[in-house]
Amino acid sequence: MLQNILNLEGVTVLGKKQLENVSGGAQKCIITHSDGSSYMLILRSFSSSDSGASGAANNACVDDITNGETSGCHYDCEHDGFGQ
Protein backbone atom coordinates (compact mmCIF):
# COMPACT_ATOMS: atom_id res chain seq x y z
CA MET A 1 0.00 0.00 0.00
CA LEU A 2 2.84 2.42 0.84
CA GLN A 3 4.32 1.87 -2.60
CA ASN A 4 0.94 2.72 -4.16
CA ILE A 5 0.81 5.98 -2.21
CA LEU A 6 4.37 6.89 -3.17
CA ASN A 7 3.48 6.36 -6.84
CA LEU A 8 0.65 8.91 -6.76
CA GLU A 9 1.25 12.13 -8.65
CA GLY A 10 2.41 14.98 -6.42
CA VAL A 11 3.41 12.82 -3.44
CA THR A 12 6.69 13.79 -1.82
CA VAL A 13 8.45 11.93 0.97
CA LEU A 14 9.43 14.38 3.70
CA GLY A 15 12.77 14.19 5.44
CA LYS A 16 13.22 14.30 9.21
CA LYS A 17 13.93 18.04 9.27
CA GLN A 18 10.87 18.78 7.14
CA LEU A 19 8.65 16.62 9.38
CA GLU A 20 9.73 18.63 12.42
CA ASN A 21 8.32 21.76 10.79
CA VAL A 22 4.93 20.31 9.81
CA SER A 23 2.08 22.05 11.56
CA GLY A 24 -1.54 21.22 10.91
CA GLY A 25 -2.93 23.77 13.31
CA ALA A 26 -3.13 21.28 16.17
CA GLN A 27 -1.09 21.77 19.32
CA LYS A 28 0.74 18.89 20.95
CA CYS A 29 0.67 18.22 24.67
CA ILE A 30 2.42 15.55 26.71
CA ILE A 31 -0.01 14.16 29.26
CA THR A 32 1.48 12.23 32.17
CA HIS A 33 -0.65 9.72 34.05
CA SER A 34 0.61 8.41 37.37
CA ASP A 35 -0.59 5.95 39.95
CA GLY A 36 1.96 6.93 42.57
CA SER A 37 4.59 4.36 41.59
CA SER A 38 4.68 4.45 37.80
CA TYR A 39 4.16 6.96 35.01
CA MET A 40 2.75 6.77 31.51
CA LEU A 41 3.44 9.55 28.99
CA ILE A 42 0.90 10.17 26.25
CA LEU A 43 1.46 12.58 23.36
CA ARG A 44 -1.86 14.05 22.26
CA SER A 45 -2.74 16.63 19.65
CA PHE A 46 -5.57 19.05 20.29
CA SER A 47 -7.28 20.98 17.52
CA SER A 48 -7.34 24.03 19.76
CA SER A 49 -4.80 26.57 18.68
CA ASP A 50 -2.30 28.30 20.93
CA SER A 51 -3.25 28.44 24.60
CA GLY A 52 -6.56 26.65 23.99
CA ALA A 53 -4.60 23.40 23.90
CA SER A 54 -3.66 23.87 27.56
CA GLY A 55 -7.33 24.08 28.50
CA ALA A 56 -8.14 21.04 26.38
CA ALA A 57 -5.27 19.08 27.98
CA ASN A 58 -6.47 20.11 31.43
CA ASN A 59 -9.98 18.90 30.58
CA ALA A 60 -8.53 15.60 29.32
CA CYS A 61 -6.70 15.15 32.65
CA VAL A 62 -9.83 15.92 34.64
CA ASP A 63 -11.84 13.47 32.53
CA ASP A 64 -9.21 10.74 32.94
CA ILE A 65 -9.18 11.17 36.73
CA THR A 66 -12.99 11.34 36.93
CA ASN A 67 -13.33 8.19 34.80
CA GLY A 68 -10.86 6.32 37.02
CA GLU A 69 -8.26 5.92 34.25
CA THR A 70 -5.54 7.45 36.45
CA SER A 71 -5.10 8.74 39.97
CA GLY A 72 -2.85 11.62 38.91
CA CYS A 73 -2.40 13.58 35.73
CA HIS A 74 -0.52 16.61 34.51
CA TYR A 75 0.18 18.11 31.11
CA ASP A 76 2.92 19.99 29.31
CA CYS A 77 1.93 21.73 26.08
CA GLU A 78 3.91 22.82 23.05
CA HIS A 79 2.39 26.32 23.06
CA ASP A 80 3.59 26.94 26.61
CA GLY A 81 7.05 25.64 25.69
CA PHE A 82 7.71 22.03 26.66
CA GLY A 83 9.34 21.93 30.09
CA GLN A 84 8.37 25.50 31.01
C-alpha positions in Angstrom: 0.0 0.0 0.0 2.8 2.4 0.8 4.3 1.9 -2.6 0.9 2.7 -4.2 0.8 6.0 -2.2 4.4 6.9 -3.2 3.5 6.4 -6.8 0.7 8.9 -6.8 1.3 12.1 -8.6 2.4 15.0 -6.4 3.4 12.8 -3.4 6.7 13.8 -1.8 8.4 11.9 1.0 9.4 14.4 3.7 12.8 14.2 5.4 13.2 14.3 9.2 13.9 18.0 9.3 10.9 18.8 7.1 8.7 16.6 9.4 9.7 18.6 12.4 8.3 21.8 10.8 4.9 20.3 9.8 2.1 22.1 11.6 -1.5 21.2 10.9 -2.9 23.8 13.3 -3.1 21.3 16.2 -1.1 21.8 19.3 0.7 18.9 20.9 0.7 18.2 24.7 2.4 15.6 26.7 0.0 14.2 29.3 1.5 12.2 32.2 -0.6 9.7 34.0 0.6 8.4 37.4 -0.6 6.0 39.9 2.0 6.9 42.6 4.6 4.4 41.6 4.7 4.5 37.8 4.2 7.0 35.0 2.8 6.8 31.5 3.4 9.6 29.0 0.9 10.2 26.3 1.5 12.6 23.4 -1.9 14.0 22.3 -2.7 16.6 19.7 -5.6 19.0 20.3 -7.3 21.0 17.5 -7.3 24.0 19.8 -4.8 26.6 18.7 -2.3 28.3 20.9 -3.2 28.4 24.6 -6.6 26.6 24.0 -4.6 23.4 23.9 -3.7 23.9 27.6 -7.3 24.1 28.5 -8.1 21.0 26.4 -5.3 19.1 28.0 -6.5 20.1 31.4 -10.0 18.9 30.6 -8.5 15.6 29.3 -6.7 15.1 32.6 -9.8 15.9 34.6 -11.8 13.5 32.5 -9.2 10.7 32.9 -9.2 11.2 36.7 -13.0 11.3 36.9 -13.3 8.2 34.8 -10.9 6.3 37.0 -8.3 5.9 34.3 -5.5 7.4 36.4 -5.1 8.7 40.0 -2.9 11.6 38.9 -2.4 13.6 35.7 -0.5 16.6 34.5 0.2 18.1 31.1 2.9 20.0 29.3 1.9 21.7 26.1 3.9 22.8 23.0 2.4 26.3 23.1 3.6 26.9 26.6 7.1 25.6 25.7 7.7 22.0 26.7 9.3 21.9 30.1 8.4 25.5 31.0 
